[in-house]
C-alpha cells in the first residue's frame, strides 16, 4: 500500500467520489447545460414527467408558408424527447402569427406577459419578409425556436441548439429541430 497521509486514508467514500468527479471535471471540463429559462412557465402543467400540453391558436390571415412553418415547428417539438405536446386550438392565450416588415431585423419574435411566475399571454411571430426566402427547414427552425420561447425557454449558449439566438447560428449546425440542450431545458421546466 502506498504511503498516504492519515487524513487521506480516512476519507469517506462519498467524499472520495466527489474528489474523483472534481478531478474529472478539471481534466475534461465541466458537464453543464447551456440552456436558459425565460423565468415564466405555463400553469396547470406538470413540473416534470410527460407531458405538458400547450394549446396554440393560429391567427387568421397568415401566409400559407408561415402556417406550414408553424405546423412543422409544432411537429419538431412533438417528435422530440421533450415532455411537451402542442395542440392547435381556438381561443388560446398562446397565439402564433406572422407579419411582413422590412424595417426590422428579426425573422421571428415572441412577446409575452405573465404574473406570479406564470405566462398569461404569448404572441409569437414569423416575419414573412425574411422567411419567404428561407428553405422549409430553416423556416421550421425559426418557428420551433419561437415555440420554445412561448413556453419558457431562453436563448442557449450551446454550440448547436434550436434556442441559439440567431438563425444563421442554428442553420450552420442544422438545428431545425430541438437538440439535446433544448430538450434538457424543456424537461427542466415541464
C-alpha positions as CSV (number, residue, x, y, z in Angstrom):
1,X,0.0,0.0,0.0
2,X,1.4,3.4,-0.9
3,X,2.3,5.7,1.9
4,X,-0.5,8.3,2.3
5,X,-1.2,10.9,5.0
6,X,-3.6,9.7,7.6
7,X,-6.3,12.2,6.7
8,X,-6.4,10.8,3.1
9,X,-6.7,7.3,4.4
10,X,-9.8,8.3,6.3
11,X,-11.8,10.0,3.5
12,X,-15.4,8.7,3.5
13,X,-16.5,7.0,0.3
14,X,-18.8,9.9,-0.7
15,X,-16.1,12.5,-0.4
16,X,-13.7,10.2,-2.4
17,X,-16.3,10.1,-5.2
18,X,-16.7,13.8,-5.1
19,X,-13.0,14.4,-5.3
20,X,-12.8,11.9,-8.2
21,X,-15.6,13.7,-10.1
22,X,-14.0,17.1,-9.4
23,X,-10.8,15.7,-10.9
24,X,-12.7,14.5,-14.0
25,X,-14.3,17.9,-14.4
26,X,-10.9,19.6,-14.2
27,X,-9.4,17.2,-16.7
28,X,-12.3,17.1,-19.2
29,X,-14.2,20.3,-18.5
30,X,-17.5,20.6,-16.6
31,X,-20.6,18.9,-17.9
32,X,-23.3,21.6,-17.9
33,X,-26.3,22.6,-19.8
34,X,-26.2,25.8,-21.8
35,X,-29.9,26.4,-21.9
36,X,-31.5,29.4,-20.1
37,X,-35.1,29.9,-19.0
38,X,-37.3,33.0,-19.5
39,X,-38.4,32.9,-15.8
40,X,-42.1,32.0,-16.6
41,X,-43.9,28.8,-17.3
42,X,-47.4,27.8,-18.1
43,X,-49.5,26.9,-15.1
44,X,-51.6,23.8,-15.0
45,X,-48.8,21.6,-16.4
46,X,-46.7,19.1,-14.6
47,X,-43.3,20.3,-13.3
48,X,-41.7,17.1,-14.5
49,X,-42.6,14.0,-16.5
50,X,-44.7,13.6,-19.5
51,X,-46.4,15.6,-20.8
52,X,-47.1,19.3,-20.6
53,X,-49.8,20.3,-23.1
54,X,-49.9,23.7,-24.7
55,X,-52.9,25.0,-26.7
56,X,-51.8,27.1,-29.7
57,X,-54.1,29.4,-31.6
58,X,-53.3,30.2,-35.2
59,X,-54.0,33.9,-36.1
60,X,-56.3,34.1,-39.1
61,X,-55.0,35.5,-42.4
62,X,-51.4,34.1,-42.2
63,X,-49.5,33.4,-45.3
64,X,-49.8,29.6,-46.1
65,X,-46.0,29.0,-46.0
66,X,-45.9,30.5,-42.5
67,X,-48.8,28.3,-41.4
68,X,-46.7,25.3,-42.7
69,X,-43.7,26.6,-40.8
70,X,-45.7,26.8,-37.5
71,X,-47.1,23.3,-38.1
72,X,-43.6,21.9,-38.8
73,X,-42.3,23.6,-35.7
74,X,-45.0,22.0,-33.6
75,X,-44.2,18.7,-35.2
76,X,-40.5,19.2,-34.5
77,X,-41.2,19.5,-30.7
78,X,-43.7,16.7,-30.9
79,X,-41.1,14.4,-32.5
80,X,-38.5,15.1,-29.8
81,X,-37.9,13.6,-26.4
82,X,-39.2,16.8,-24.8
83,X,-42.0,16.4,-22.3
84,X,-44.3,18.7,-24.3
85,X,-47.2,18.5,-26.7
86,X,-48.5,21.4,-28.7
87,X,-52.2,21.2,-29.7
88,X,-53.9,23.6,-32.1
89,X,-57.0,25.2,-30.6
90,X,-59.0,28.3,-30.9
91,X,-59.2,30.8,-28.0
92,X,-55.8,30.1,-26.6
93,X,-53.7,32.7,-24.8
94,X,-50.7,31.3,-26.9
95,X,-51.1,32.8,-30.4
96,X,-48.9,32.3,-33.4
97,X,-49.0,34.8,-36.2
98,X,-46.9,36.4,-38.9
99,X,-46.1,39.8,-40.2
100,X,-44.3,41.4,-43.1
101,X,-41.9,44.1,-42.0
102,X,-38.8,45.2,-43.9
103,X,-38.0,47.8,-41.3
104,X,-37.0,45.4,-38.6
105,X,-34.1,42.9,-38.3
106,X,-35.8,39.9,-36.8
107,X,-37.3,36.9,-38.6
108,X,-39.1,35.6,-35.5
109,X,-40.2,37.2,-32.3
110,X,-42.1,36.2,-29.1
111,X,-43.8,38.7,-26.9
112,X,-45.3,37.6,-23.6
113,X,-47.0,38.7,-20.4
114,X,-47.0,37.0,-17.1
115,X,-47.8,37.2,-13.4
116,X,-46.6,35.3,-10.4
117,X,-44.1,33.3,-12.4
118,X,-46.7,32.1,-15.0
119,X,-47.5,33.1,-18.5
120,X,-50.8,34.9,-19.0
121,X,-50.5,35.5,-22.7
122,X,-48.0,34.9,-25.5
123,X,-47.9,36.1,-29.1
124,X,-45.2,34.6,-31.4
125,X,-44.5,35.9,-34.9
126,X,-42.7,34.9,-38.0
127,X,-41.6,37.8,-40.2
128,X,-42.5,36.8,-43.8
129,X,-40.3,39.5,-45.2
130,X,-37.4,37.1,-44.2
131,X,-39.0,33.7,-44.0
132,X,-40.3,33.9,-47.6
133,X,-36.7,33.4,-48.8
134,X,-35.8,30.6,-46.4
135,X,-35.9,26.9,-47.1
136,X,-38.7,25.0,-45.4
137,X,-36.3,23.6,-42.8
138,X,-34.9,27.0,-41.9
139,X,-38.4,28.4,-41.5
140,X,-39.4,25.4,-39.4
141,X,-36.4,26.1,-37.2
142,X,-37.5,29.7,-36.7
143,X,-41.0,28.6,-35.8
144,X,-39.8,25.9,-33.4
145,X,-37.4,28.4,-31.8
146,X,-40.2,30.8,-31.1
147,X,-42.4,28.0,-29.8
148,X,-39.6,27.3,-27.3
149,X,-39.7,30.9,-26.1
150,X,-43.5,30.7,-26.0
151,X,-43.4,28.1,-23.2
152,X,-40.4,29.4,-21.3
153,X,-37.0,28.7,-22.9
154,X,-34.5,31.5,-23.2
155,X,-31.5,31.6,-25.6
156,X,-28.9,28.9,-25.3
157,X,-25.1,29.1,-25.2
158,X,-24.7,25.6,-26.5
159,X,-22.6,25.1,-29.6
160,X,-25.6,23.7,-31.5
161,X,-29.1,24.2,-30.3
162,X,-32.5,25.2,-31.6
163,X,-32.5,28.0,-29.0
164,X,-29.3,29.7,-30.3
165,X,-30.1,33.4,-30.6
166,X,-29.6,33.7,-34.4
167,X,-31.0,31.9,-37.4
168,X,-27.5,31.7,-39.1
169,X,-26.1,30.1,-35.9
170,X,-28.9,27.5,-35.9
171,X,-28.7,27.0,-39.7
172,X,-24.9,26.4,-39.7
173,X,-25.3,23.4,-37.4
174,X,-28.6,22.1,-38.7
175,X,-30.6,23.0,-35.6
176,X,-34.1,23.0,-37.1
177,X,-35.4,20.6,-34.5
178,X,-34.9,20.5,-30.7
179,X,-31.4,19.3,-29.8
180,X,-30.2,17.8,-26.6
181,X,-29.7,21.1,-24.8
182,X,-33.2,22.3,-25.9
183,X,-34.8,19.1,-24.7
184,X,-32.9,19.3,-21.3
185,X,-34.2,22.9,-20.8
186,X,-37.8,22.0,-21.7
187,X,-37.7,18.9,-19.5
188,X,-36.4,21.0,-16.6
189,X,-39.5,23.2,-16.9
190,X,-42.1,20.6,-17.5
